[in-house]
Structures are given as C-alpha cells and as structure tokens.
Amino acid sequence: MKIKLLAFVLILLSSSSCEDKKKVSDEKANTPQEIVTDTVQQPVKSSEKEKEKVPEVQYPMITNKNVVAFLTEYGKNNPETRVRIVTQHGDIEIELYKDTPLHRANFIYLVKQKYFDGTFFHRVVPNFIIQGGNSDNVATPKKRNTIGPQYLLPAELKNGRKHTYGTVSGAKEYRENPDKRTAPFEFFIFLGPDKYTSHLNGNYTIFGHVTKGMDVVEKIANLPADEGEWPLQNVYITATVLD
C-alpha cells in the first residue's frame, strides 16, 4: 500500500513539474523583449565633423631687398584687380591697373592681410584728395612691423598716366627719395582739378581708379577736419578683394 502511494506521489510531482516549465516557457515567449539602446557614441560622419581650420600662409617680412621678388611672385598667384573699401559714409570700389604690377600686388596683399581694416581716411582736403591707410590705433604700427616696417615700392611711372578725377595713387616721402619710391601702406584718391596736378604727375605712381563711389569720396573730402587735415570724426576703413 505504501509502495503504491509513493508511486502515485512521484507521478503527481512529475506531472506538476512539466506543467510549470511549460508555463514559464510560454510566459517568456509571450513577454515583449526589452529594446536595448546602444550607449556607445556612434562615429560622426566626416561631413558632420567640425571643419578643420586651414593654417594661414606664413609670408616672409618684406624688405627693400626682397620686395620686387616677393611682390612679383605674389602677383602671379593673386591676379585680382578689384577692391571694395567700406566706410561709415558708404562704399568705394577701385579697379587696379595691371601695368603697375608691384603696386597692384602690394595693395591686394595688404587687403588680404587685413592691414587696412581699422585704419582711417586720415587726411581730407576738399577739391583735392582723401588719403587712407593710417590711424592713431596701436594696432596699425604693429601690423606694419609684422608685414615689413621699412620697405618701399619702386616707382612705376613709365605708363605716363596723369592724375584725374578718381585716380588712386601711392603716397610717398619727398625727403631723401630721389627714386620716387612709394610708401606701401598709404594711398590717396584724387578729386581736384587739373591745376593741382603739376607736383603730382610724374612723381606719384597711379595704380588704380575709382569705378564706383566718388560721391562717397566727395562726402569724406568735405568732412570737418583739424589744422592737420585729419577728420574730426574718424573715417574707418574695411577693405575686401572682389575679383
């Protein structure tokens, strides 16, 4: 009797055990699986990466010994001839002459080096000229010292040009300058009548002319100025190369 009872219990337990396993298996099958999110940062596509800064070209300091070679080579690689000068009184557009290659290349170089940005039209004379490229900011001599504090541009006068309304010329020193070399950092726009050109023609290199904005030039020329012909209100310059 005991043996029969024990056998019955074993059969019952065996049956119950199989049923539980099946139930657990069914529950697992019917339970939605949790979606595992990948916490590892996905590689950023190259198009999404921050653009690497292209290092600026480091140019040598310009001196009187290397000025011709440097500007000749620079001019070949930078053939642009149009520049826009922005002031608070309006924009002035300038066309540079190809037959004054050193002056053209020098002007383009200074514009691209951001030399003129923050300088002024610092001399204004009604019915004569406005002159730009200088300032009383400490940044201006620092820029000159970096670019080349003492170099001068050889005169380019063989084209026989005369100063006329809107011509752009390089400034220069009279003293100890028999070769009529140009001071590289300053320029002037002429707007005076022909009677004021006798001391200019043949002495100052004309390297461009204003194509747009002579009304702005006239406005700047007539601004109130001190005894040194410096405008009472600074006329700030920003220059960009057009093409």
For each residue, the residues with C-beta under 8 A, 3 or more apart:
1: 4 5
2: 5 6
3: 6 7
4: 1 7 8
5: 1 2 8 9
6: 2 3 9 10
7: 3 4 10 11
8: 4 5 11 12
9: 5 6 12 13
10: 6 7 13 14
11: 7 8 14 15
12: 8 9 15 16
13: 9 10 16 17
14: 10 11 17 18
15: 11 12 18 19
16: 12 13 19 20
17: 13 14 20 21
18: 14 15 21 22
19: 15 16 22 23
20: 16 17 23 24
21: 17 18 24 25
22: 18 19 25 26
23: 19 20 26 27
24: 20 21 27 28
25: 21 22 28 29
26: 22 23 29 30
27: 23 24 30 31
28: 24 25 31
29: 25 26
30: 26 27
31: 27 28
32:
33:
34:
35:
36:
37:
38: 42
39:
40:
41:
42: 38
43:
44: 48 49
45: 48 49
46: 49
47:
48: 44 45
49: 44 45 46
50:
51:
52:
53:
54:
55:
56:
57:
58:
59: 62 70 74 109 113
60: 66 70
61: 146 147 148
62: 59 66 67 70 71 147 148 151 184
63: 66 67 148 150 151
64: 67 150 151 152
65:
66: 60 62 63 69 70
67: 62 63 64 70 71 102 148 151 152 153 154
68: 71 72 102 154
69: 66 72 73
70: 59 60 62 66 67 73 74
71: 62 67 68 74 75 101 102 105 106 109 153
72: 68 69 75 76 101 102 105
73: 69 70 76 77
74: 59 70 71 77 78 105 108 109
75: 71 72 78 79 101 102 104 105 108
76: 72 73 79
77: 73 74
78: 74 75 105 108 109 112
79: 75 76
80: 83 96 108 241 242 243
81: 95 96 97 98 104 243
82: 93 94 95 96 211 241 242 243
83: 80 93 94 96 107 108 111 239 240 241 242
84: 91 92 93 94 239 240 242
85: 91 92 93 94 116 132 213 237 238 239
86: 91 237 238 239 240
87: 90 91 92 121 216 220 235 236 237 238
88: 235 236
89: 216 219 220 235
90: 87 213 215 216 219
91: 84 85 86 87 212 213 216
92: 84 85 87 189 210 212 213 214 216 217
93: 82 83 84 85 210 211 212 213 242
94: 82 83 84 85 168 208 209 210 211
95: 81 82 208 209 211
96: 80 81 82 83 100 103 104 107 108 168 207 208
97: 81 100 103 104 159 161 206 207 208 209
98: 81 101 104
99: 156 159
100: 96 97 103 104 156 159 205 206 207
101: 71 72 75 98 104 105 156
102: 67 68 71 72 75 105 106 153 154 156
103: 96 97 100 106 107 153 156 170 182 205 207
104: 75 81 96 97 98 100 101 107 108 207 208
105: 71 72 74 75 78 101 102 108 109
106: 71 102 103 109 110 153 184
107: 83 96 103 104 110 111 187 207 208
108: 74 75 78 80 83 96 104 105 111 112 241
109: 59 71 74 78 105 106 112 113
110: 106 107 113 115 116 147 184 185 239
111: 83 107 108 114 115 116 239 240 241
112: 78 108 109 241
113: 59 109 110 143 147
114: 111 117 143
115: 110 111 119 133 143 144 147 185
116: 85 110 111 119 132 133 237 238 239
117: 114 237 238 239
118: 135 137 139 140 236 237 238
119: 115 116 122 132 133 134 135 137 140 236 237
120: 132 134 135 231 234 235 236 237
121: 87 124 130 131 132 220 231 235 237
122: 119 131 132 133 134 135 230 231 235
123: 129 130 131 188 229 230
124: 121 129 130 131 220 221 222 223 225 229 230 231 235
125: 128 129 130 192 221 229
126: 221 222
127: 191 192 193 196 221
128: 125 190 191 192 196 221
129: 123 124 125 188 189 190 191 192 221
130: 121 123 124 125 188 189 191 217 220 221
131: 121 122 123 124 134 171 186 187 188 189
132: 85 116 119 120 121 122 186 187 188 189 235 237
133: 115 116 119 122 171 185 186 187 237
134: 119 120 122 131 140 185 186
135: 118 119 120 122 139 140 234
136: 140
137: 118 119 140
138: 141 142
139: 118 135 142 143
140: 118 119 134 135 136 137 143 144
141: 138 144 145 149
142: 138 139 145 146
143: 113 114 115 139 140 146 147
144: 115 140 141 147 148 149 185
145: 141 142 149
146: 61 142 143
147: 61 62 110 113 115 143 144
148: 61 62 63 67 144 151 184
149: 141 144 145
150: 63 64
151: 62 63 64 67 148 184
152: 64 67 172 177 181 182 183 184
153: 67 71 102 103 106 156 170 181 182 183 184 205
154: 67 68 102 179 181 182
155: 179 180 181 182 205
156: 99 100 101 102 103 153 159 205 207
157: 160 180 202 205
158:
159: 97 99 100 156 206
160: 157
161: 97 167 206
162: 197 201 206
163: 167 169 190 197 200 201 204 206
164: 167 190 194 209
165: 190 191 214
166: 189 190 191 209 210 214 217
167: 161 163 164 189 190 206 208 209 210
168: 94 96 187 188 189 190 206 207 208 209 210
169: 163 187 188 190 200 204 205 206 207
170: 103 153 182 183 184 186 187 204 205 207
171: 131 133 182 183 186 187 188 204
172: 152 177 180 181 182 183 203 204
173: 176 177 183
174: 177
175:
176: 173
177: 152 172 173 174 180 181
178:
179: 154 155
180: 155 157 172 177 203 204 205
181: 152 153 154 155 172 177
182: 103 152 153 154 155 170 171 172 204 205
183: 152 153 170 171 172 173 186
184: 62 106 110 148 151 152 153 170
185: 110 115 133 134 144
186: 131 132 133 134 170 171 183
187: 107 131 132 133 168 169 170 171
188: 123 129 130 131 132 168 169 171
189: 92 129 130 131 132 166 167 168 210 217
190: 128 129 163 164 165 166 167 168 169 197 200
191: 127 128 129 130 165 166 214 217 218 221
192: 125 127 128 129 195 196 197
193: 127 196
194: 164 197
195: 192 198
196: 127 128 192 193 200
197: 162 163 190 192 194 200 201
198: 195 201
199: 203
200: 163 169 190 196 197 203 204
201: 162 163 197 198
202: 157
203: 172 180 199 200
204: 163 169 170 171 172 180 182 200
205: 100 103 153 155 156 157 169 170 180 182
206: 97 100 159 161 162 163 167 168 169 209
207: 96 97 100 103 104 107 156 168 169 170
208: 94 95 96 97 104 107 167 168
209: 94 95 97 164 166 167 168 206
210: 92 93 94 166 167 168 189 213 214 217
211: 82 93 94 95
212: 91 92 93
213: 85 90 91 92 93 210 216 217
214: 92 165 166 191 210 217 218
215: 90 218 219
216: 87 89 90 91 92 213 219 220
217: 92 130 166 189 191 210 213 214 220 221
218: 191 214 215 221 222
219: 89 90 215 216 222 223
220: 87 89 121 124 130 216 217 223 231 235
221: 124 125 126 127 128 129 130 191 217 218
222: 124 126 218 219
223: 124 219 220 231 232 233 235
224: 231 232 233
225: 124 228 229 230 231 232
226: 229 230 232
227:
228: 225
229: 123 124 125 225 226
230: 122 123 124 225 226
231: 120 121 122 124 220 223 224 225 234 235
232: 223 224 225 226
233: 223 224
234: 120 135 231
235: 87 88 89 120 121 122 124 132 220 223 231
236: 87 88 118 119 120
237: 85 86 87 116 117 118 119 120 121 132 133
238: 85 86 87 116 117 118
239: 83 84 85 86 110 111 116 117
240: 83 84 86 111
241: 80 82 83 108 111 112
242: 80 82 83 84 93
243: 80 81 82
